[in-house]
Amino acid sequence: MSALDDMALSDQALEAWMAAKTNSRPLVRTVSALDGFVTAAVTGPRYRDPQDWMCPLMGLPRDVLAKGSATDHAVFASVARIHNRINETLFNRPHDYAPRFATRPGGGIDPRPWCQGFYAAMNLNIKRWKRLLDLNNPNHGLLLPILIYCVDKKGRPVLG
């Protein structure tokens, strides 16, 4: 285990923190959505500095590493741990990657939170994603299985 792992919250504690945080709300509220967001951050257009997406994602101040509380640091470490896991898996063992879809109460998977998290990451950096959203770009089709499950801020289907 690394020092990052020692500092990070469990998935249950992280999800409870996301659900309870009211001031500067996180962009996502579940571990499944967080996983989708981080997957987009790893696979999509690069950010100059990881804090450019990690801080808004979790509703943390930009100076969290210098001035944040112990809980803020644990949340930041949790996101970094998830990022490192996804990055390492996708680039070293891509066949082992599996999105962390939510589970439906009656059984089965629910891809919507994961897809909505991915979409939230796209919106945070939308100018850099524009070329993939162009219908004339042959790679646009790669996003369709994700976007089909997404809704905009007004609750309308993104592909509607």
Backbone as JSON Lines, residues from 0, in Angstrom:
{"i":0,"aa":"M","n":[0.83,-1.19,0.0],"ca":[0.0,0.0,0.0],"c":[0.87,1.25,0.0]}
{"i":1,"aa":"S","n":[0.39,2.25,-0.69],"ca":[1.12,3.51,-0.73],"c":[0.56,4.47,0.32]}
{"i":2,"aa":"A","n":[1.28,5.57,0.51],"ca":[0.8,6.6,1.44],"c":[-0.53,7.16,0.95]}
{"i":3,"aa":"L","n":[-0.71,7.22,-0.36],"ca":[-1.97,7.69,-0.94],"c":[-3.12,6.78,-0.52]}
{"i":4,"aa":"D","n":[-2.88,5.47,-0.62],"ca":[-3.91,4.51,-0.21],"c":[-4.22,4.62,1.27]}
{"i":5,"aa":"D","n":[-3.19,4.84,2.07],"ca":[-3.4,4.98,3.52],"c":[-4.25,6.2,3.85]}
{"i":6,"aa":"M","n":[-4.12,7.26,3.08],"ca":[-4.83,8.51,3.35],"c":[-6.25,8.49,2.78]}
{"i":7,"aa":"A","n":[-6.47,7.74,1.7],"ca":[-7.75,7.76,0.98],"c":[-8.88,7.16,1.81]}
{"i":8,"aa":"L","n":[-10.09,7.64,1.53],"ca":[-11.3,7.12,2.16],"c":[-11.74,5.83,1.49]}
{"i":9,"aa":"S","n":[-12.49,5.01,2.2],"ca":[-13.11,3.85,1.57],"c":[-14.17,4.35,0.59]}
{"i":10,"aa":"D","n":[-14.59,3.49,-0.33],"ca":[-15.63,3.9,-1.28],"c":[-16.91,4.32,-0.56]}
{"i":11,"aa":"Q","n":[-17.26,3.59,0.5],"ca":[-18.48,3.9,1.25],"c":[-18.37,5.27,1.92]}
{"i":12,"aa":"A","n":[-17.22,5.54,2.54],"ca":[-17.02,6.83,3.2],"c":[-16.98,7.97,2.19]}
{"i":13,"aa":"L","n":[-16.37,7.73,1.03],"ca":[-16.31,8.75,-0.01],"c":[-17.7,9.06,-0.54]}
{"i":14,"aa":"E","n":[-18.49,8.04,-0.79],"ca":[-19.85,8.26,-1.3],"c":[-20.71,8.98,-0.26]}
{"i":15,"aa":"A","n":[-20.54,8.65,1.01],"ca":[-21.27,9.35,2.08],"c":[-20.86,10.82,2.12]}
{"i":16,"aa":"W","n":[-19.57,11.09,1.96],"ca":[-19.09,12.47,1.95],"c":[-19.69,13.24,0.76]}
{"i":17,"aa":"M","n":[-19.7,12.62,-0.43],"ca":[-20.25,13.28,-1.62],"c":[-21.74,13.58,-1.43]}
{"i":18,"aa":"A","n":[-22.46,12.66,-0.85],"ca":[-23.9,12.83,-0.65],"c":[-24.21,13.92,0.37]}
{"i":19,"aa":"A","n":[-23.34,14.08,1.36],"ca":[-23.59,15.02,2.45],"c":[-23.07,16.43,2.17]}
{"i":20,"aa":"K","n":[-22.12,16.57,1.27],"ca":[-21.5,17.89,1.03],"c":[-22.51,18.82,0.36]}
{"i":21,"aa":"T","n":[-22.75,19.97,0.97],"ca":[-23.74,20.9,0.42],"c":[-23.13,22.2,-0.08]}
{"i":22,"aa":"N","n":[-22.11,22.72,0.57],"ca":[-21.47,23.93,0.05],"c":[-20.4,23.51,-0.94]}
{"i":23,"aa":"S","n":[-20.36,24.17,-2.07],"ca":[-19.45,23.77,-3.16],"c":[-19.65,22.29,-3.48]}
{"i":24,"aa":"R","n":[-20.85,21.97,-3.92],"ca":[-21.21,20.57,-4.18],"c":[-20.29,19.92,-5.2]}
{"i":25,"aa":"P","n":[-20.0,18.65,-5.01],"ca":[-19.25,17.91,-6.02],"c":[-20.06,17.82,-7.32]}
{"i":26,"aa":"L","n":[-19.39,17.62,-8.43],"ca":[-20.08,17.46,-9.71],"c":[-20.75,16.1,-9.81]}
{"i":27,"aa":"V","n":[-20.34,15.16,-8.98],"ca":[-20.93,13.82,-8.95],"c":[-21.29,13.48,-7.5]}
{"i":28,"aa":"R","n":[-22.2,12.52,-7.33],"ca":[-22.66,12.17,-5.99],"c":[-22.51,10.69,-5.65]}
{"i":29,"aa":"T","n":[-22.04,9.88,-6.59],"ca":[-21.87,8.45,-6.33],"c":[-20.5,7.99,-6.82]}
{"i":30,"aa":"V","n":[-20.06,6.86,-6.3],"ca":[-18.77,6.3,-6.73],"c":[-18.84,5.89,-8.2]}
{"i":31,"aa":"S","n":[-19.98,5.41,-8.66],"ca":[-20.13,5.04,-10.07],"c":[-19.95,6.27,-10.97]}
{"i":32,"aa":"A","n":[-20.59,7.38,-10.63],"ca":[-20.44,8.61,-11.41],"c":[-19.01,9.14,-11.33]}
{"i":33,"aa":"L","n":[-18.4,9.03,-10.16],"ca":[-17.01,9.44,-9.99],"c":[-16.11,8.62,-10.9]}
{"i":34,"aa":"D","n":[-16.35,7.33,-10.98],"ca":[-15.57,6.45,-11.84],"c":[-15.72,6.87,-13.31]}
{"i":35,"aa":"G","n":[-16.94,7.2,-13.73],"ca":[-17.16,7.66,-15.1],"c":[-16.44,8.97,-15.38]}
{"i":36,"aa":"F","n":[-16.5,9.89,-14.42],"ca":[-15.83,11.18,-14.58],"c":[-14.32,10.98,-14.72]}
{"i":37,"aa":"V","n":[-13.75,10.19,-13.84],"ca":[-12.3,9.98,-13.86],"c":[-11.89,9.24,-15.14]}
{"i":38,"aa":"T","n":[-12.72,8.31,-15.61],"ca":[-12.42,7.62,-16.86],"c":[-12.34,8.63,-18.01]}
{"i":39,"aa":"A","n":[-13.25,9.59,-18.05],"ca":[-13.2,10.63,-19.09],"c":[-11.95,11.49,-18.93]}
{"i":40,"aa":"A","n":[-11.58,11.8,-17.7],"ca":[-10.38,12.61,-17.46],"c":[-9.11,11.87,-17.92]}
{"i":41,"aa":"V","n":[-9.11,10.55,-17.77],"ca":[-7.95,9.74,-18.18],"c":[-7.92,9.57,-19.69]}
{"i":42,"aa":"T","n":[-9.06,9.33,-20.31],"ca":[-9.09,8.98,-21.73],"c":[-9.31,10.17,-22.66]}
{"i":43,"aa":"G","n":[-9.83,11.26,-22.14],"ca":[-10.17,12.4,-22.97],"c":[-9.04,13.4,-23.08]}
{"i":44,"aa":"P","n":[-9.38,14.58,-23.57],"ca":[-8.37,15.64,-23.69],"c":[-7.7,15.92,-22.34]}
{"i":45,"aa":"R","n":[-6.42,16.13,-22.38],"ca":[-5.63,16.3,-21.15],"c":[-5.84,17.67,-20.51]}
{"i":46,"aa":"Y","n":[-5.74,17.66,-19.22],"ca":[-5.75,18.91,-18.44],"c":[-4.3,19.29,-18.16]}
{"i":47,"aa":"R","n":[-4.06,20.58,-18.1],"ca":[-2.71,21.08,-17.8],"c":[-2.28,20.62,-16.42]}
{"i":48,"aa":"D","n":[-3.18,20.66,-15.47],"ca":[-2.89,20.33,-14.08],"c":[-4.05,19.47,-13.55]}
{"i":49,"aa":"P","n":[-3.77,18.35,-12.91],"ca":[-4.86,17.5,-12.39],"c":[-5.82,18.24,-11.46]}
{"i":50,"aa":"Q","n":[-5.34,19.25,-10.76],"ca":[-6.23,20.01,-9.88],"c":[-7.29,20.77,-10.67]}
{"i":51,"aa":"D","n":[-7.05,20.99,-11.98],"ca":[-8.03,21.69,-12.81],"c":[-9.33,20.89,-12.93]}
{"i":52,"aa":"W","n":[-9.26,19.57,-12.79],"ca":[-10.48,18.77,-12.81],"c":[-10.8,18.15,-11.45]}
{"i":53,"aa":"M","n":[-9.79,17.82,-10.67],"ca":[-10.04,17.16,-9.39],"c":[-10.75,18.08,-8.4]}
{"i":54,"aa":"C","n":[-10.37,19.33,-8.35],"ca":[-10.98,20.26,-7.38],"c":[-12.44,20.55,-7.73]}
{"i":55,"aa":"P","n":[-12.77,20.95,-8.98],"ca":[-14.19,21.16,-9.29],"c":[-15.02,19.88,-9.16]}
{"i":56,"aa":"L","n":[-14.43,18.76,-9.55],"ca":[-15.13,17.48,-9.45],"c":[-15.67,17.25,-8.05]}
{"i":57,"aa":"M","n":[-14.86,17.52,-7.05],"ca":[-15.24,17.24,-5.67],"c":[-15.69,18.48,-4.9]}
{"i":58,"aa":"G","n":[-15.78,19.61,-5.58],"ca":[-16.2,20.84,-4.91],"c":[-15.19,21.32,-3.89]}
{"i":59,"aa":"L","n":[-13.91,21.08,-4.18],"ca":[-12.83,21.48,-3.28],"c":[-12.19,22.77,-3.78]}
{"i":60,"aa":"P","n":[-11.65,23.58,-2.87],"ca":[-10.97,24.8,-3.3],"c":[-9.68,24.46,-4.05]}
{"i":61,"aa":"R","n":[-9.28,25.34,-4.96],"ca":[-8.07,25.11,-5.77],"c":[-6.82,24.95,-4.91]}
{"i":62,"aa":"D","n":[-6.79,25.58,-3.76],"ca":[-5.62,25.5,-2.88],"c":[-5.78,24.41,-1.82]}
{"i":63,"aa":"V","n":[-6.54,23.37,-2.13],"ca":[-6.85,22.32,-1.15],"c":[-5.59,21.65,-0.6]}
{"i":64,"aa":"L","n":[-4.58,21.47,-1.42],"ca":[-3.38,20.79,-0.94],"c":[-2.62,21.63,0.08]}
{"i":65,"aa":"A","n":[-2.68,22.94,-0.07],"ca":[-1.98,23.83,0.86],"c":[-2.82,24.18,2.08]}
{"i":66,"aa":"K","n":[-4.13,24.35,1.87],"ca":[-4.96,24.89,2.94],"c":[-6.15,24.01,3.33]}
{"i":67,"aa":"G","n":[-6.28,22.84,2.74],"ca":[-7.44,22.0,3.01],"c":[-7.35,21.28,4.35]}
{"i":68,"aa":"S","n":[-8.49,20.8,4.79],"ca":[-8.57,20.03,6.04],"c":[-8.08,18.6,5.8]}
{"i":69,"aa":"A","n":[-7.97,17.84,6.87],"ca":[-7.57,16.43,6.75],"c":[-8.59,15.67,5.9]}
{"i":70,"aa":"T","n":[-9.86,15.99,6.07],"ca":[-10.9,15.33,5.27],"c":[-10.76,15.71,3.8]}
{"i":71,"aa":"D","n":[-10.51,16.99,3.52],"ca":[-10.29,17.42,2.13],"c":[-9.12,16.66,1.51]}
{"i":72,"aa":"H","n":[-8.05,16.51,2.26],"ca":[-6.89,15.77,1.76],"c":[-7.24,14.31,1.51]}
{"i":73,"aa":"A","n":[-8.04,13.72,2.38],"ca":[-8.45,12.32,2.2],"c":[-9.32,12.17,0.96]}
{"i":74,"aa":"V","n":[-10.2,13.13,0.72],"ca":[-11.04,13.1,-0.49],"c":[-10.16,13.24,-1.73]}
{"i":75,"aa":"F","n":[-9.24,14.18,-1.71],"ca":[-8.33,14.38,-2.84],"c":[-7.51,13.1,-3.09]}
{"i":76,"aa":"A","n":[-7.02,12.49,-2.02],"ca":[-6.26,11.24,-2.15],"c":[-7.13,10.13,-2.72]}
{"i":77,"aa":"S","n":[-8.39,10.11,-2.36],"ca":[-9.32,9.09,-2.87],"c":[-9.49,9.23,-4.38]}
{"i":78,"aa":"V","n":[-9.65,10.45,-4.85],"ca":[-9.79,10.69,-6.29],"c":[-8.49,10.33,-7.0]}
{"i":79,"aa":"A","n":[-7.36,10.69,-6.42],"ca":[-6.06,10.36,-7.02],"c":[-5.88,8.84,-7.11]}
{"i":80,"aa":"R","n":[-6.31,8.13,-6.08],"ca":[-6.21,6.66,-6.09],"c":[-7.06,6.07,-7.21]}
{"i":81,"aa":"I","n":[-8.28,6.58,-7.36],"ca":[-9.16,6.09,-8.43],"c":[-8.55,6.42,-9.79]}
{"i":82,"aa":"H","n":[-8.03,7.63,-9.93],"ca":[-7.37,8.03,-11.18],"c":[-6.21,7.08,-11.5]}
{"i":83,"aa":"N","n":[-5.37,6.82,-10.53],"ca":[-4.21,5.96,-10.76],"c":[-4.64,4.55,-11.14]}
{"i":84,"aa":"R","n":[-5.69,4.03,-10.5],"ca":[-6.17,2.68,-10.82],"c":[-6.68,2.63,-12.25]}
{"i":85,"aa":"I","n":[-7.5,3.58,-12.64],"ca":[-8.06,3.59,-13.99],"c":[-6.95,3.8,-15.02]}
{"i":86,"aa":"N","n":[-6.07,4.75,-14.78],"ca":[-4.97,5.02,-15.7],"c":[-4.09,3.79,-15.88]}
{"i":87,"aa":"E","n":[-3.7,3.17,-14.79],"ca":[-2.83,1.99,-14.86],"c":[-3.53,0.86,-15.6]}
{"i":88,"aa":"T","n":[-4.79,0.64,-15.32],"ca":[-5.52,-0.44,-15.98],"c":[-5.67,-0.17,-17.47]}
{"i":89,"aa":"L","n":[-6.12,1.01,-17.84],"ca":[-6.35,1.31,-19.26],"c":[-5.08,1.28,-20.09]}
{"i":90,"aa":"F","n":[-3.97,1.7,-19.51],"ca":[-2.75,1.78,-20.3],"c":[-1.87,0.54,-20.22]}
{"i":91,"aa":"N","n":[-2.02,-0.26,-19.18],"ca":[-1.19,-1.46,-19.05],"c":[-1.96,-2.75,-19.29]}
{"i":92,"aa":"R","n":[-3.25,-2.75,-18.99],"ca":[-4.07,-3.96,-19.14],"c":[-5.48,-3.56,-19.6]}
{"i":93,"aa":"P","n":[-5.6,-2.94,-20.77],"ca":[-6.91,-2.41,-21.18],"c":[-8.01,-3.47,-21.21]}
{"i":94,"aa":"H","n":[-7.67,-4.71,-21.48],"ca":[-8.67,-5.78,-21.51],"c":[-9.26,-6.06,-20.12]}
{"i":95,"aa":"D","n":[-8.59,-5.6,-19.06],"ca":[-9.09,-5.8,-17.69],"c":[-9.99,-4.66,-17.22]}
{"i":96,"aa":"Y","n":[-10.07,-3.58,-18.0],"ca":[-10.86,-2.43,-17.55],"c":[-12.35,-2.76,-17.6]}
{"i":97,"aa":"A","n":[-13.05,-2.37,-16.56],"ca":[-14.52,-2.49,-16.52],"c":[-15.07,-1.27,-15.79]}
{"i":98,"aa":"P","n":[-16.02,-0.57,-16.39],"ca":[-16.62,0.56,-15.69],"c":[-17.31,0.09,-14.41]}
{"i":99,"aa":"R","n":[-17.34,0.94,-13.42],"ca":[-17.99,0.61,-12.15],"c":[-19.44,1.09,-12.21]}
{"i":100,"aa":"F","n":[-20.26,0.32,-12.92],"ca":[-21.67,0.66,-13.03],"c":[-22.36,0.45,-11.69]}
{"i":101,"aa":"A","n":[-23.41,1.23,-11.47],"ca":[-24.23,1.06,-10.27],"c":[-25.04,-0.22,-10.41]}
{"i":102,"aa":"T","n":[-25.52,-0.7,-9.29],"ca":[-26.37,-1.89,-9.27],"c":[-27.8,-1.45,-9.0]}
{"i":103,"aa":"R","n":[-28.73,-2.0,-9.76],"ca":[-30.15,-1.69,-9.55],"c":[-30.65,-2.4,-8.29]}
{"i":104,"aa":"P","n":[-31.6,-1.8,-7.59],"ca":[-32.11,-2.43,-6.36],"c":[-32.63,-3.85,-6.58]}
{"i":105,"aa":"G","n":[-33.25,-4.11,-7.71],"ca":[-33.77,-5.44,-8.0],"c":[-32.77,-6.36,-8.67]}
{"i":106,"aa":"G","n":[-31.53,-5.91,-8.82],"ca":[-30.5,-6.69,-9.51],"c":[-30.21,-6.1,-10.88]}
{"i":107,"aa":"G","n":[-29.11,-6.47,-11.44],"ca":[-28.69,-5.95,-12.73],"c":[-27.91,-4.66,-12.57]}
{"i":108,"aa":"I","n":[-27.38,-4.19,-13.68],"ca":[-26.56,-2.98,-13.64],"c":[-27.34,-1.77,-14.12]}
{"i":109,"aa":"D","n":[-26.89,-0.61,-13.68],"ca":[-27.44,0.67,-14.11],"c":[-26.27,1.52,-14.6]}
{"i":110,"aa":"P","n":[-26.11,1.67,-15.91],"ca":[-24.97,2.43,-16.44],"c":[-25.15,3.95,-16.34]}
{"i":111,"aa":"R","n":[-26.37,4.42,-16.04],"ca":[-26.64,5.86,-16.09],"c":[-25.73,6.71,-15.21]}
{"i":112,"aa":"P","n":[-25.5,6.38,-13.93],"ca":[-24.61,7.24,-13.12],"c":[-23.19,7.32,-13.69]}
{"i":113,"aa":"W","n":[-22.66,6.19,-14.15],"ca":[-21.31,6.19,-14.73],"c":[-21.28,7.09,-15.97]}
{"i":114,"aa":"C","n":[-22.26,6.92,-16.85],"ca":[-22.32,7.72,-18.08],"c":[-22.5,9.2,-17.77]}
{"i":115,"aa":"Q","n":[-23.34,9.51,-16.78],"ca":[-23.56,10.91,-16.41],"c":[-22.27,11.51,-15.84]}
{"i":116,"aa":"G","n":[-21.49,10.72,-15.11],"ca":[-20.2,11.19,-14.62],"c":[-19.24,11.48,-15.76]}
{"i":117,"aa":"F","n":[-19.2,10.59,-16.74],"ca":[-18.36,10.79,-17.92],"c":[-18.77,12.09,-18.62]}
{"i":118,"aa":"Y","n":[-20.07,12.28,-18.76],"ca":[-20.61,13.48,-19.42],"c":[-20.27,14.75,-18.62]}
{"i":119,"aa":"A","n":[-20.29,14.66,-17.31],"ca":[-19.92,15.82,-16.46],"c":[-18.47,16.22,-16.72]}
{"i":120,"aa":"A","n":[-17.6,15.24,-16.91],"ca":[-16.19,15.54,-17.22],"c":[-16.08,16.2,-18.58]}
{"i":121,"aa":"M","n":[-16.86,15.73,-19.54],"ca":[-16.85,16.36,-20.86],"c":[-17.26,17.82,-20.75]}
{"i":122,"aa":"N","n":[-18.29,18.09,-19.98],"ca":[-18.8,19.46,-19.84],"c":[-17.82,20.39,-19.13]}
{"i":123,"aa":"L","n":[-17.02,19.85,-18.24],"ca":[-16.03,20.67,-17.55],"c":[-14.95,21.16,-18.51]}
{"i":124,"aa":"N","n":[-14.74,20.43,-19.59],"ca":[-13.68,20.72,-20.55],"c":[-14.26,20.68,-21.97]}
{"i":125,"aa":"I","n":[-15.48,21.2,-22.15],"ca":[-16.25,20.99,-23.38],"c":[-15.54,21.51,-24.64]}
{"i":126,"aa":"K","n":[-14.8,22.59,-24.56],"ca":[-14.11,23.1,-25.75],"c":[-13.14,22.07,-26.31]}
{"i":127,"aa":"R","n":[-12.5,21.32,-25.44],"ca":[-11.52,20.33,-25.89],"c":[-12.21,19.05,-26.39]}
{"i":128,"aa":"W","n":[-13.47,18.83,-26.02],"ca":[-14.23,17.66,-26.46],"c":[-15.01,17.94,-27.75]}
{"i":129,"aa":"K","n":[-15.09,19.2,-28.18],"ca":[-15.95,19.59,-29.3],"c":[-15.72,18.76,-30.56]}
{"i":130,"aa":"R","n":[-14.47,18.47,-30.87],"ca":[-14.22,17.74,-32.12],"c":[-14.81,16.34,-32.09]}
{"i":131,"aa":"L","n":[-14.87,15.71,-30.9],"ca":[-15.49,14.39,-30.81],"c":[-17.01,14.46,-30.83]}
{"i":132,"aa":"L","n":[-17.55,15.63,-30.57],"ca":[-19.0,15.81,-30.6],"c":[-19.5,16.19,-31.99]}
{"i":133,"aa":"D","n":[-18.57,16.45,-32.91],"ca":[-18.91,16.8,-34.29],"c":[-19.44,15.55,-34.99]}
{"i":134,"aa":"L","n":[-20.66,15.63,-35.5],"ca":[-21.29,14.48,-36.16],"c":[-20.5,14.0,-37.38]}
{"i":135,"aa":"N","n":[-19.69,14.86,-37.97],"ca":[-18.88,14.48,-39.13],"c":[-17.59,13.77,-38.75]}
{"i":136,"aa":"N","n":[-17.25,13.77,-37.48],"ca":[-16.05,13.09,-37.01],"c":[-16.38,11.6,-36.88]}
{"i":137,"aa":"P","n":[-15.63,10.73,-37.57],"ca":[-15.93,9.3,-37.5],"c":[-15.82,8.73,-36.08]}
{"i":138,"aa":"N","n":[-15.08,9.39,-35.22],"ca":[-14.94,8.91,-33.84],"c":[-16.11,9.32,-32.94]}
{"i":139,"aa":"H","n":[-17.01,10.16,-33.46],"ca":[-18.17,10.58,-32.68],"c":[-18.98,9.37,-32.2]}
{"i":140,"aa":"G","n":[-19.07,8.37,-33.04],"ca":[-19.84,7.18,-32.69],"c":[-19.35,6.47,-31.44]}
{"i":141,"aa":"L","n":[-18.08,6.68,-31.09],"ca":[-17.55,6.04,-29.89],"c":[-18.21,6.57,-28.62]}
{"i":142,"aa":"L","n":[-18.72,7.79,-28.66],"ca":[-19.38,8.38,-27.49],"c":[-20.85,8.01,-27.38]}
{"i":143,"aa":"L","n":[-21.46,7.53,-28.44],"ca":[-22.9,7.28,-28.43],"c":[-23.35,6.3,-27.35]}
{"i":144,"aa":"P","n":[-22.63,5.19,-27.1],"ca":[-23.08,4.29,-26.03],"c":[-23.07,4.94,-24.64]}
{"i":145,"aa":"I","n":[-22.31,6.0,-24.49],"ca":[-22.28,6.74,-23.22],"c":[-23.37,7.81,-23.22]}
{"i":146,"aa":"L","n":[-23.41,8.61,-24.27],"ca":[-24.33,9.75,-24.32],"c":[-25.8,9.33,-24.35]}
{"i":147,"aa":"I","n":[-26.09,8.13,-24.82],"ca":[-27.48,7.66,-24.88],"c":[-28.12,7.63,-23.48]}
{"i":148,"aa":"Y","n":[-27.3,7.5,-22.44],"ca":[-27.81,7.42,-21.07],"c":[-27.76,8.77,-20.34]}
{"i":149,"aa":"C","n":[-27.34,9.82,-21.01],"ca":[-27.12,11.11,-20.34],"c":[-28.26,12.09,-20.55]}
{"i":150,"aa":"V","n":[-28.44,12.94,-19.54],"ca":[-29.4,14.04,-19.63],"c":[-28.66,15.34,-19.36]}
{"i":151,"aa":"D","n":[-29.18,16.43,-19.93],"ca":[-28.56,17.74,-19.7],"c":[-29.05,18.32,-18.37]}
{"i":152,"aa":"K","n":[-28.65,19.55,-18.09],"ca":[-29.0,20.18,-16.81],"c":[-30.5,20.38,-16.62]}
{"i":153,"aa":"K","n":[-31.24,20.36,-17.71],"ca":[-32.69,20.52,-17.63],"c":[-33.41,19.17,-17.64]}
{"i":154,"aa":"G","n":[-32.63,18.08,-17.6],"ca":[-33.22,16.75,-17.56],"c":[-33.62,16.19,-18.91]}
{"i":155,"aa":"R","n":[-33.21,16.86,-19.99],"ca":[-33.54,16.39,-21.34],"c":[-32.45,15.45,-21.83]}
{"i":156,"aa":"P","n":[-32.82,14.44,-22.63],"ca":[-31.81,13.53,-23.18],"c":[-30.78,14.31,-24.01]}
{"i":157,"aa":"V","n":[-29.52,13.99,-23.83],"ca":[-28.45,14.66,-24.57],"c":[-28.58,14.37,-26.06]}
{"i":158,"aa":"L","n":[-28.98,13.16,-26.4],"ca":[-29.1,12.79,-27.81],"c":[-30.52,12.97,-28.33]}
{"i":159,"aa":"G","n":[-31.36,13.71,-27.61],"ca":[-32.77,13.85,-28.0],"c":[-33.06,14.94,-28.94]}
